[in-house]
Amino acid sequence: MSAPDHTDRFAGLRKLPEAPAAKLLAAGNAVLQTPLDLPASATVPEMLAALEAKAALLDMLLLLCHALPPREATWFACLAARETVPEGTSMPAPLRAAEAWVFKPGTETRAAARAALDAAGNEDETALCAMAASMADGTLGPGELEDYAAPPGAVGGAAFGMALTALYHDDDKVEQRGPELLARALDIARGGNGALPAQAEGTP
């Protein structure tokens, strides 16, 4: 009897590129903290399975943030950012602008995201969402900023930074929020909207 395929849990991630996981990480200047004994050709699902076997949640999130296409990674960042916004308060401008770009990608919404990023205060952590949206095409933004390349892995790094912010935002929710963030990222990678069971989120 053949051994079970441990990548089954990570099957159907149709939004992710077929490039080797190591290549995607290298392109984003992202480095895993967990040592793995995998061939250079290992796919993202194979690497996710190996990381899960070592309970390396943070590295799994890092990999997914850099493997997701820019729009999907930005949406994941937006969902993570929502976890940090206190109930009853208005949505921060960077988060609002980033979500507007996700729902309607274009020069106008991207310019608005860049403007929100530039205007964000140092304490507005949702600026990471606007950063992801404004740099989604590989430049620093629209207009004159298109002449300047964004830093390698800018979108994935911003999404991962937002995920970490959400994860540790409430000390008493870390153990619950980690698996939730992973579930959202995997759902988005499968083509979903990142909603958890029994939730109804807007679909970009």
C-alpha positions, 0 to 999 in steps of 0.5 A: 500500500502506498503512503498517503499523499500529505499534499492533499490538504494543499491541493487545488491551489489554482491561484498559485504559480507552478514555479518551484516554491524556492524560486518564488521565495528567492524572487521576493528575498524571503527566507524561511526560518525552518530548515527543510530537506526538499529538492529545489523543484519542490512545489508550493503545496509540497513545501506547505506540507513539509512546513506543516509537518514541522508546525511552522505556521509563520513560514507557511504564511510567509510562503503563501504571501509571496506565492499569491498573485499581487491582487490576491495577496493584497486581499489577504492583507486586507482581511488580516487588517480587518482583524486589527480594526476595533469594532465600531470604528471607521475603516482606516483610509489605507485599508479602504483604498486597498480594498477599493483597488482589489475590487476594481484594479486600475490606475485610479484606485491604485493612485488612491492607494498610493496617496493613502500610503503617503498620508498614513501616520506611522501608527496606522498599520493598515498602510501595509495594505495600501503599500501592497495595492500601490506596488502591485504592478512591480513599481512604486505606484502609478504616474511618475512613480512607474519609472521606479521599480518596487523592492523585490517581494514588496507585495508579499512582504507587505501582506506577510507584515500585515498577517503578523500584525493581525496575528499578534494584535490580541495576545489572547487570540494568537492561538485562534488567529494563526489557523484562521489566517492560514485558512483564509490564505489557502481559501484565496489560493483556491480561488475563494474570497478568504471567508471562514466557514459561517462568514460572509465576506465581500468577494473581490 
